[in-house]
Amino acid sequence: MLAPSTVEEIRAGRIKKGDPLQVAEIAAMNAAKQTHLLIPHCHQIPLDTVQVSFQIEGDAVVARCQVKCRARTGVEMEALVGVSLALNTIWDMVKYLEKDEKGQYPGTKITEIQVEMKEKMAAPDAIGKERES
């Protein structure tokens, strides 16, 4: 959730540090790939795909991170870390617009991070299983 004026600045391409959605996409992809370094019990797994998308809905930026791999473990944590870092990156890039006169963020929020879907797909052979979060 952002101030309406901040959303307008994003839409108009007037954020000082550049396009926050483009930077957040790269941050999310990198974060998903580094999840095993951030969460102690996560396995290091080769990711086949990390796709990040954004929609501006009213005064909110909705971020989605889809991760796919062929492994014996799921990739929920990678997707959650990816979307979390995307939203934190956006906040960092627009915080100068969001601060009130006391340096606080009264209306800026990150909410409702969740796994929307996890799908196990049958492997065509004995190599592994493809999973999606």
VMD Tcl script that builds the backbone (N, CA, C; Angstrom):
set m [mol new atoms 399]
animate dup $m
set s [atomselect $m all]
$s set {name element resname resid chain x y z} {
  {N N MET 1 A 0.845 -1.167 0.000}
  {CA C MET 1 A 0.000 0.000 0.000}
  {C C MET 1 A 0.892 1.232 0.000}
  {N N LEU 2 A 0.592 2.161 -0.894}
  {CA C LEU 2 A 1.365 3.383 -1.023}
  {C C LEU 2 A 0.428 4.585 -1.087}
  {N N ALA 3 A 0.983 5.749 -0.873}
  {CA C ALA 3 A 0.204 6.978 -1.025}
  {C C ALA 3 A -0.187 7.133 -2.493}
  {N N PRO 4 A -1.385 7.656 -2.766}
  {CA C PRO 4 A -1.795 7.854 -4.159}
  {C C PRO 4 A -0.786 8.685 -4.957}
  {N N SER 5 A -0.178 9.666 -4.322}
  {CA C SER 5 A 0.811 10.499 -5.020}
  {C C SER 5 A 2.059 9.698 -5.391}
  {N N THR 6 A 2.431 8.747 -4.564}
  {CA C THR 6 A 3.584 7.890 -4.878}
  {C C THR 6 A 3.269 6.994 -6.062}
  {N N VAL 7 A 2.074 6.426 -6.088}
  {CA C VAL 7 A 1.661 5.583 -7.213}
  {C C VAL 7 A 1.689 6.389 -8.508}
  {N N GLU 8 A 1.257 7.630 -8.447}
  {CA C GLU 8 A 1.281 8.492 -9.630}
  {C C GLU 8 A 2.714 8.734 -10.102}
  {N N GLU 9 A 3.636 8.927 -9.162}
  {CA C GLU 9 A 5.047 9.121 -9.520}
  {C C GLU 9 A 5.626 7.860 -10.165}
  {N N ILE 10 A 5.239 6.695 -9.670}
  {CA C ILE 10 A 5.686 5.434 -10.285}
  {C C ILE 10 A 5.157 5.341 -11.705}
  {N N ARG 11 A 3.873 5.583 -11.865}
  {CA C ARG 11 A 3.249 5.509 -13.203}
  {C C ARG 11 A 3.896 6.486 -14.187}
  {N N ALA 12 A 4.263 7.673 -13.689}
  {CA C ALA 12 A 4.832 8.712 -14.547}
  {C C ALA 12 A 6.328 8.523 -14.785}
  {N N GLY 13 A 6.938 7.544 -14.110}
  {CA C GLY 13 A 8.363 7.297 -14.295}
  {C C GLY 13 A 9.246 8.360 -13.673}
  {N N ARG 14 A 8.806 8.925 -12.537}
  {CA C ARG 14 A 9.554 10.016 -11.915}
  {C C ARG 14 A 10.193 9.646 -10.572}
  {N N ILE 15 A 10.472 8.374 -10.353}
  {CA C ILE 15 A 11.131 7.962 -9.111}
  {C C ILE 15 A 12.629 8.215 -9.270}
  {N N LYS 16 A 13.235 8.880 -8.298}
  {CA C LYS 16 A 14.638 9.315 -8.380}
  {C C LYS 16 A 15.612 8.177 -8.671}
  {N N LYS 17 A 15.399 7.018 -8.057}
  {CA C LYS 17 A 16.337 5.904 -8.207}
  {C C LYS 17 A 16.075 5.060 -9.454}
  {N N GLY 18 A 15.058 5.394 -10.229}
  {CA C GLY 18 A 14.740 4.628 -11.429}
  {C C GLY 18 A 13.390 3.944 -11.304}
  {N N ASP 19 A 13.121 3.020 -12.191}
  {CA C ASP 19 A 11.844 2.311 -12.219}
  {C C ASP 19 A 11.824 1.253 -11.115}
  {N N PRO 20 A 11.022 1.472 -10.059}
  {CA C PRO 20 A 11.036 0.518 -8.945}
  {C C PRO 20 A 10.534 -0.870 -9.327}
  {N N LEU 21 A 9.645 -0.970 -10.281}
  {CA C LEU 21 A 9.136 -2.290 -10.667}
  {C C LEU 21 A 10.208 -3.092 -11.397}
  {N N GLN 22 A 10.976 -2.436 -12.231}
  {CA C GLN 22 A 12.045 -3.117 -12.953}
  {C C GLN 22 A 13.150 -3.556 -11.987}
  {N N VAL 23 A 13.520 -2.690 -11.069}
  {CA C VAL 23 A 14.552 -3.030 -10.094}
  {C C VAL 23 A 14.047 -4.133 -9.164}
  {N N ALA 24 A 12.773 -4.059 -8.758}
  {CA C ALA 24 A 12.184 -5.071 -7.873}
  {C C ALA 24 A 12.123 -6.433 -8.544}
  {N N GLU 25 A 11.921 -6.464 -9.846}
  {CA C GLU 25 A 11.917 -7.744 -10.565}
  {C C GLU 25 A 13.283 -8.418 -10.469}
  {N N ILE 26 A 14.324 -7.657 -10.674}
  {CA C ILE 26 A 15.680 -8.209 -10.587}
  {C C ILE 26 A 15.984 -8.643 -9.152}
  {N N ALA 27 A 15.579 -7.821 -8.181}
  {CA C ALA 27 A 15.806 -8.157 -6.768}
  {C C ALA 27 A 15.092 -9.451 -6.397}
  {N N ALA 28 A 13.869 -9.631 -6.870}
  {CA C ALA 28 A 13.095 -10.834 -6.564}
  {C C ALA 28 A 13.745 -12.074 -7.170}
  {N N MET 29 A 14.196 -11.963 -8.394}
  {CA C MET 29 A 14.837 -13.102 -9.045}
  {C C MET 29 A 16.118 -13.490 -8.301}
  {N N ASN 30 A 16.910 -12.506 -7.943}
  {CA C ASN 30 A 18.149 -12.775 -7.208}
  {C C ASN 30 A 17.836 -13.373 -5.842}
  {N N ALA 31 A 16.844 -12.824 -5.144}
  {CA C ALA 31 A 16.482 -13.318 -3.811}
  {C C ALA 31 A 16.012 -14.766 -3.864}
  {N N ALA 32 A 15.173 -15.089 -4.839}
  {CA C ALA 32 A 14.681 -16.469 -4.960}
  {C C ALA 32 A 15.856 -17.436 -5.126}
  {N N LYS 33 A 16.840 -17.037 -5.903}
  {CA C LYS 33 A 17.999 -17.890 -6.140}
  {C C LYS 33 A 18.917 -18.004 -4.923}
  {N N GLN 34 A 18.805 -17.058 -3.988}
  {CA C GLN 34 A 19.663 -17.037 -2.802}
  {C C GLN 34 A 18.936 -17.492 -1.534}
  {N N THR 35 A 17.742 -18.015 -1.659}
  {CA C THR 35 A 16.934 -18.387 -0.496}
  {C C THR 35 A 17.665 -19.324 0.447}
  {N N HIS 36 A 18.397 -20.273 -0.094}
  {CA C HIS 36 A 19.118 -21.235 0.755}
  {C C HIS 36 A 20.139 -20.547 1.659}
  {N N LEU 37 A 20.590 -19.368 1.302}
  {CA C LEU 37 A 21.530 -18.615 2.135}
  {C C LEU 37 A 20.812 -17.809 3.214}
  {N N LEU 38 A 19.530 -17.569 3.023}
  {CA C LEU 38 A 18.761 -16.707 3.921}
  {C C LEU 38 A 17.940 -17.476 4.947}
  {N N ILE 39 A 17.455 -18.652 4.579}
  {CA C ILE 39 A 16.630 -19.476 5.469}
  {C C ILE 39 A 17.431 -20.745 5.778}
  {N N PRO 40 A 17.798 -20.945 7.042}
  {CA C PRO 40 A 18.759 -21.990 7.409}
  {C C PRO 40 A 18.471 -23.401 6.912}
  {N N HIS 41 A 17.236 -23.858 6.897}
  {CA C HIS 41 A 16.972 -25.250 6.539}
  {C C HIS 41 A 16.500 -25.446 5.098}
  {N N CYS 42 A 16.585 -24.404 4.279}
  {CA C CYS 42 A 16.202 -24.549 2.872}
  {C C CYS 42 A 17.337 -25.204 2.095}
  {N N HIS 43 A 16.966 -26.111 1.217}
  {CA C HIS 43 A 17.942 -26.768 0.354}
  {C C HIS 43 A 18.355 -25.816 -0.765}
  {N N GLN 44 A 19.588 -25.939 -1.189}
  {CA C GLN 44 A 20.012 -25.239 -2.396}
  {C C GLN 44 A 19.533 -26.072 -3.574}
  {N N ILE 45 A 18.633 -25.505 -4.367}
  {CA C ILE 45 A 18.081 -26.253 -5.496}
  {C C ILE 45 A 18.214 -25.442 -6.779}
  {N N PRO 46 A 18.427 -26.120 -7.889}
  {CA C PRO 46 A 18.514 -25.398 -9.163}
  {C C PRO 46 A 17.110 -24.987 -9.625}
  {N N LEU 47 A 16.922 -23.714 -9.818}
  {CA C LEU 47 A 15.622 -23.208 -10.259}
  {C C LEU 47 A 15.599 -23.149 -11.775}
  {N N ASP 48 A 14.517 -23.632 -12.351}
  {CA C ASP 48 A 14.351 -23.569 -13.797}
  {C C ASP 48 A 13.796 -22.223 -14.236}
  {N N THR 49 A 12.888 -21.673 -13.432}
  {CA C THR 49 A 12.212 -20.433 -13.793}
  {C C THR 49 A 11.923 -19.612 -12.552}
  {N N VAL 50 A 12.132 -18.302 -12.649}
  {CA C VAL 50 A 11.646 -17.345 -11.667}
  {C C VAL 50 A 11.010 -16.222 -12.476}
  {N N GLN 51 A 9.693 -16.100 -12.362}
  {CA C GLN 51 A 8.964 -15.058 -13.089}
  {C C GLN 51 A 8.307 -14.137 -12.075}
  {N N VAL 52 A 8.498 -12.842 -12.266}
  {CA C VAL 52 A 7.963 -11.847 -11.351}
  {C C VAL 52 A 7.064 -10.915 -12.153}
  {N N SER 53 A 5.902 -10.600 -11.584}
  {CA C SER 53 A 4.997 -9.675 -12.253}
  {C C SER 53 A 4.404 -8.707 -11.230}
  {N N PHE 54 A 3.988 -7.560 -11.734}
  {CA C PHE 54 A 3.416 -6.522 -10.883}
  {C C PHE 54 A 2.153 -5.965 -11.532}
  {N N GLN 55 A 1.213 -5.594 -10.689}
  {CA C GLN 55 A 0.018 -4.874 -11.124}
  {C C GLN 55 A -0.195 -3.743 -10.146}
  {N N ILE 56 A -0.519 -2.581 -10.669}
  {CA C ILE 56 A -0.897 -1.480 -9.796}
  {C C ILE 56 A -2.416 -1.485 -9.732}
  {N N GLU 57 A -2.928 -1.671 -8.524}
  {CA C GLU 57 A -4.370 -1.722 -8.286}
  {C C GLU 57 A -4.722 -0.648 -7.263}
  {N N GLY 58 A -5.268 0.452 -7.731}
  {CA C GLY 58 A -5.571 1.557 -6.828}
  {C C GLY 58 A -4.296 2.113 -6.249}
  {N N ASP 59 A -4.195 2.091 -4.923}
  {CA C ASP 59 A -3.012 2.603 -4.229}
  {C C ASP 59 A -2.074 1.475 -3.801}
  {N N ALA 60 A -2.161 0.343 -4.474}
  {CA C ALA 60 A -1.340 -0.806 -4.094}
  {C C ALA 60 A -0.574 -1.344 -5.298}
  {N N VAL 61 A 0.589 -1.875 -5.013}
  {CA C VAL 61 A 1.340 -2.639 -6.007}
  {C C VAL 61 A 1.215 -4.100 -5.604}
  {N N VAL 62 A 0.665 -4.904 -6.480}
  {CA C VAL 62 A 0.518 -6.339 -6.233}
  {C C VAL 62 A 1.672 -7.031 -6.951}
  {N N ALA 63 A 2.436 -7.802 -6.188}
  {CA C ALA 63 A 3.588 -8.518 -6.748}
  {C C ALA 63 A 3.316 -10.011 -6.712}
  {N N ARG 64 A 3.730 -10.701 -7.758}
  {CA C ARG 64 A 3.626 -12.150 -7.811}
  {C C ARG 64 A 4.973 -12.711 -8.249}
  {N N CYS 65 A 5.337 -13.826 -7.650}
  {CA C CYS 65 A 6.592 -14.493 -7.990}
  {C C CYS 65 A 6.290 -15.968 -8.210}
  {N N GLN 66 A 6.533 -16.440 -9.409}
  {CA C GLN 66 A 6.307 -17.844 -9.754}
  {C C GLN 66 A 7.668 -18.506 -9.936}
  {N N VAL 67 A 7.847 -19.625 -9.244}
  {CA C VAL 67 A 9.118 -20.332 -9.284}
  {C C VAL 67 A 8.853 -21.772 -9.707}
  {N N LYS 68 A 9.693 -22.278 -10.603}
  {CA C LYS 68 A 9.591 -23.669 -11.048}
  {C C LYS 68 A 10.950 -24.333 -10.933}
  {N N CYS 69 A 10.909 -25.633 -10.615}
  {CA C CYS 69 A 12.143 -26.422 -10.570}
  {C C CYS 69 A 11.803 -27.883 -10.784}
  {N N ARG 70 A 12.845 -28.661 -11.055}
  {CA C ARG 70 A 12.734 -30.109 -11.102}
  {C C ARG 70 A 13.582 -30.614 -9.940}
  {N N ALA 71 A 12.931 -30.934 -8.842}
  {CA C ALA 71 A 13.656 -31.350 -7.641}
  {C C ALA 71 A 12.735 -32.158 -6.749}
  {N N ARG 72 A 13.312 -32.731 -5.703}
  {CA C ARG 72 A 12.526 -33.532 -4.765}
  {C C ARG 72 A 11.926 -32.673 -3.668}
  {N N THR 73 A 12.114 -31.373 -3.729}
  {CA C THR 73 A 11.579 -30.462 -2.730}
  {C C THR 73 A 10.815 -29.348 -3.433}
  {N N GLY 74 A 9.932 -28.702 -2.712}
  {CA C GLY 74 A 9.143 -27.616 -3.278}
  {C C GLY 74 A 9.915 -26.310 -3.288}
  {N N VAL 75 A 9.308 -25.314 -3.877}
  {CA C VAL 75 A 9.960 -24.009 -3.997}
  {C C VAL 75 A 9.101 -22.889 -3.404}
  {N N GLU 76 A 8.307 -23.225 -2.386}
  {CA C GLU 76 A 7.461 -22.206 -1.759}
  {C C GLU 76 A 8.302 -21.100 -1.137}
  {N N MET 77 A 9.354 -21.482 -0.429}
  {CA C MET 77 A 10.184 -20.476 0.246}
  {C C MET 77 A 10.842 -19.547 -0.756}
  {N N GLU 78 A 11.271 -20.086 -1.886}
  {CA C GLU 78 A 11.886 -19.259 -2.921}
  {C C GLU 78 A 10.897 -18.234 -3.462}
  {N N ALA 79 A 9.654 -18.655 -3.672}
  {CA C ALA 79 A 8.628 -17.728 -4.152}
  {C C ALA 79 A 8.304 -16.667 -3.103}
  {N N LEU 80 A 8.189 -17.084 -1.844}
  {CA C LEU 80 A 7.885 -16.134 -0.767}
  {C C LEU 80 A 9.017 -15.134 -0.553}
  {N N VAL 81 A 10.244 -15.602 -0.582}
  {CA C VAL 81 A 11.392 -14.698 -0.437}
  {C C VAL 81 A 11.451 -13.742 -1.633}
  {N N GLY 82 A 11.198 -14.263 -2.813}
  {CA C GLY 82 A 11.215 -13.410 -4.007}
  {C C GLY 82 A 10.206 -12.280 -3.931}
  {N N VAL 83 A 8.974 -12.609 -3.609}
  {CA C VAL 83 A 7.940 -11.568 -3.558}
  {C C VAL 83 A 8.206 -10.601 -2.404}
  {N N SER 84 A 8.703 -11.103 -1.279}
  {CA C SER 84 A 9.013 -10.228 -0.142}
  {C C SER 84 A 10.088 -9.212 -0.506}
  {N N LEU 85 A 11.145 -9.679 -1.172}
  {CA C LEU 85 A 12.227 -8.767 -1.556}
  {C C LEU 85 A 11.788 -7.793 -2.636}
  {N N ALA 86 A 10.896 -8.223 -3.516}
  {CA C ALA 86 A 10.362 -7.302 -4.522}
  {C C ALA 86 A 9.652 -6.138 -3.838}
  {N N LEU 87 A 8.799 -6.448 -2.875}
  {CA C LEU 87 A 8.047 -5.400 -2.190}
  {C C LEU 87 A 8.946 -4.517 -1.327}
  {N N ASN 88 A 9.933 -5.112 -0.676}
  {CA C ASN 88 A 10.885 -4.315 0.101}
  {C C ASN 88 A 11.696 -3.390 -0.797}
  {N N THR 89 A 12.040 -3.847 -1.979}
  {CA C THR 89 A 12.792 -3.028 -2.927}
  {C C THR 89 A 11.962 -1.831 -3.377}
  {N N ILE 90 A 10.690 -2.076 -3.676}
  {CA C ILE 90 A 9.812 -0.957 -4.057}
  {C C ILE 90 A 9.748 0.056 -2.927}
  {N N TRP 91 A 9.527 -0.419 -1.710}
  {CA C TRP 91 A 9.456 0.480 -0.545}
  {C C TRP 91 A 10.736 1.312 -0.442}
  {N N ASP 92 A 11.886 0.645 -0.557}
  {CA C ASP 92 A 13.160 1.357 -0.450}
  {C C ASP 92 A 13.282 2.462 -1.496}
  {N N MET 93 A 12.822 2.195 -2.692}
  {CA C MET 93 A 12.982 3.168 -3.771}
  {C C MET 93 A 12.020 4.344 -3.684}
  {N N VAL 94 A 10.902 4.178 -2.976}
  {CA C VAL 94 A 9.919 5.271 -2.890}
  {C C VAL 94 A 9.791 5.844 -1.484}
  {N N LYS 95 A 10.621 5.395 -0.553}
  {CA C LYS 95 A 10.449 5.805 0.844}
  {C C LYS 95 A 10.565 7.303 1.025}
  {N N TYR 96 A 11.337 7.984 0.209}
  {CA C TYR 96 A 11.450 9.437 0.327}
  {C C TYR 96 A 10.116 10.138 0.055}
  {N N LEU 97 A 9.257 9.494 -0.701}
  {CA C LEU 97 A 7.922 10.042 -0.981}
  {C C LEU 97 A 6.896 9.631 0.075}
  {N N GLU 98 A 7.149 8.546 0.761}
  {CA C GLU 98 A 6.195 7.971 1.704}
  {C C GLU 98 A 6.330 8.519 3.129}
  {N N LYS 99 A 7.484 9.052 3.484}
  {CA C LYS 99 A 7.710 9.532 4.849}
  {C C LYS 99 A 6.851 10.750 5.155}
  {N N ASP 100 A 6.331 10.774 6.395}
  {CA C ASP 100 A 5.624 11.975 6.842}
  {C C ASP 100 A 6.637 12.948 7.462}
  {N N GLU 101 A 6.142 14.041 8.021}
  {CA C GLU 101 A 7.028 15.069 8.593}
  {C C GLU 101 A 7.852 14.568 9.780}
  {N N LYS 102 A 7.458 13.464 10.385}
  {CA C LYS 102 A 8.207 12.872 11.501}
  {C C LYS 102 A 9.124 11.730 11.046}
  {N N GLY 103 A 9.187 11.495 9.735}
  {CA C GLY 103 A 10.033 10.433 9.212}
  {C C GLY 103 A 9.423 9.045 9.311}
  {N N GLN 104 A 8.116 8.992 9.543}
  {CA C GLN 104 A 7.408 7.716 9.693}
  {C C GLN 104 A 6.653 7.369 8.409}
  {N N TYR 105 A 6.140 6.164 8.359}
  {CA C TYR 105 A 5.401 5.651 7.191}
  {C C TYR 105 A 3.982 5.265 7.612}
  {N N PRO 106 A 3.125 6.213 7.865}
  {CA C PRO 106 A 1.811 5.886 8.432}
  {C C PRO 106 A 0.884 5.087 7.510}
  {N N GLY 107 A 1.036 5.205 6.210}
  {CA C GLY 107 A 0.129 4.503 5.307}
  {C C GLY 107 A 0.789 3.440 4.454}
  {N N THR 108 A 2.090 3.292 4.563}
  {CA C THR 108 A 2.822 2.338 3.738}
  {C C THR 108 A 2.771 0.975 4.419}
  {N N LYS 109 A 2.350 -0.043 3.667}
  {CA C LYS 109 A 2.212 -1.380 4.253}
  {C C LYS 109 A 2.560 -2.453 3.240}
  {N N ILE 110 A 3.082 -3.542 3.755}
  {CA C ILE 110 A 3.239 -4.774 2.985}
  {C C ILE 110 A 2.327 -5.791 3.661}
  {N N THR 111 A 1.367 -6.312 2.921}
  {CA C THR 111 A 0.367 -7.201 3.516}
  {C C THR 111 A 0.116 -8.413 2.621}
  {N N GLU 112 A -0.514 -9.397 3.213}
  {CA C GLU 112 A -1.089 -10.539 2.509}
  {C C GLU 112 A -0.118 -11.305 1.618}
  {N N ILE 113 A 1.071 -11.548 2.111}
  {CA C ILE 113 A 1.999 -12.406 1.363}
  {C C ILE 113 A 1.588 -13.842 1.642}
  {N N GLN 114 A 1.331 -14.586 0.573}
  {CA C GLN 114 A 0.845 -15.958 0.729}
  {C C GLN 114 A 1.211 -16.797 -0.483}
  {N N VAL 115 A 1.181 -18.090 -0.306}
  {CA C VAL 115 A 1.328 -19.023 -1.423}
  {C C VAL 115 A -0.054 -19.176 -2.036}
  {N N GLU 116 A -0.200 -18.780 -3.264}
  {CA C GLU 116 A -1.494 -18.883 -3.940}
  {C C GLU 116 A -1.746 -20.276 -4.478}
  {N N MET 117 A -0.658 -20.945 -4.908}
  {CA C MET 117 A -0.832 -22.275 -5.472}
  {C C MET 117 A 0.495 -23.018 -5.447}
  {N N LYS 118 A 0.417 -24.288 -5.126}
  {CA C LYS 118 A 1.567 -25.182 -5.249}
  {C C LYS 118 A 1.104 -26.359 -6.088}
  {N N GLU 119 A 1.868 -26.685 -7.087}
  {CA C GLU 119 A 1.468 -27.760 -7.984}
  {C C GLU 119 A 2.619 -28.736 -8.167}
  {N N LYS 120 A 2.344 -30.003 -7.912}
  {CA C LYS 120 A 3.313 -31.058 -8.192}
  {C C LYS 120 A 2.970 -31.616 -9.562}
  {N N MET 121 A 3.974 -31.738 -10.377}
  {CA C MET 121 A 3.754 -32.290 -11.708}
  {C C MET 121 A 4.503 -33.600 -11.802}
  {N N ALA 122 A 3.894 -34.583 -12.408}
  {CA C ALA 122 A 4.529 -35.886 -12.575}
  {C C ALA 122 A 5.743 -35.757 -13.477}
  {N N ALA 123 A 6.799 -36.373 -13.061}
  {CA C ALA 123 A 8.025 -36.338 -13.855}
  {C C ALA 123 A 7.889 -37.292 -15.037}
  {N N PRO 124 A 8.364 -36.900 -16.210}
  {CA C PRO 124 A 8.281 -37.782 -17.374}
  {C C PRO 124 A 9.219 -38.973 -17.259}
  {N N ASP 125 A 10.206 -38.877 -16.371}
  {CA C ASP 125 A 11.130 -39.987 -16.158}
  {C C ASP 125 A 11.568 -39.988 -14.701}
  {N N ALA 126 A 12.572 -40.723 -14.374}
  {CA C ALA 126 A 13.012 -40.861 -12.978}
  {C C ALA 126 A 13.946 -39.749 -12.528}
  {N N ILE 127 A 14.179 -38.743 -13.349}
  {CA C ILE 127 A 15.124 -37.686 -13.002}
  {C C ILE 127 A 14.603 -36.855 -11.823}
  {N N GLY 128 A 13.346 -36.513 -11.805}
  {CA C GLY 128 A 12.837 -35.693 -10.704}
  {C C GLY 128 A 11.430 -35.243 -10.962}
  {N N LYS 129 A 10.952 -34.406 -10.098}
  {CA C LYS 129 A 9.601 -33.885 -10.213}
  {C C LYS 129 A 9.663 -32.382 -10.378}
  {N N GLU 130 A 8.735 -31.853 -11.137}
  {CA C GLU 130 A 8.667 -30.408 -11.302}
  {C C GLU 130 A 7.622 -29.879 -10.331}
  {N N ARG 131 A 7.977 -28.854 -9.628}
  {CA C ARG 131 A 7.059 -28.255 -8.662}
  {C C ARG 131 A 6.973 -26.774 -8.927}
  {N N GLU 132 A 5.854 -26.200 -8.587}
  {CA C GLU 132 A 5.633 -24.787 -8.826}
  {C C GLU 132 A 4.983 -24.168 -7.610}
  {N N SER 133 A 5.429 -22.992 -7.237}
  {CA C SER 133 A 4.822 -22.229 -6.138}
  {C C SER 133 A 4.519 -20.848 -6.613}
}
mol reanalyze $m
mol bondsrecalc $m
mol representation Tube
mol addrep $m
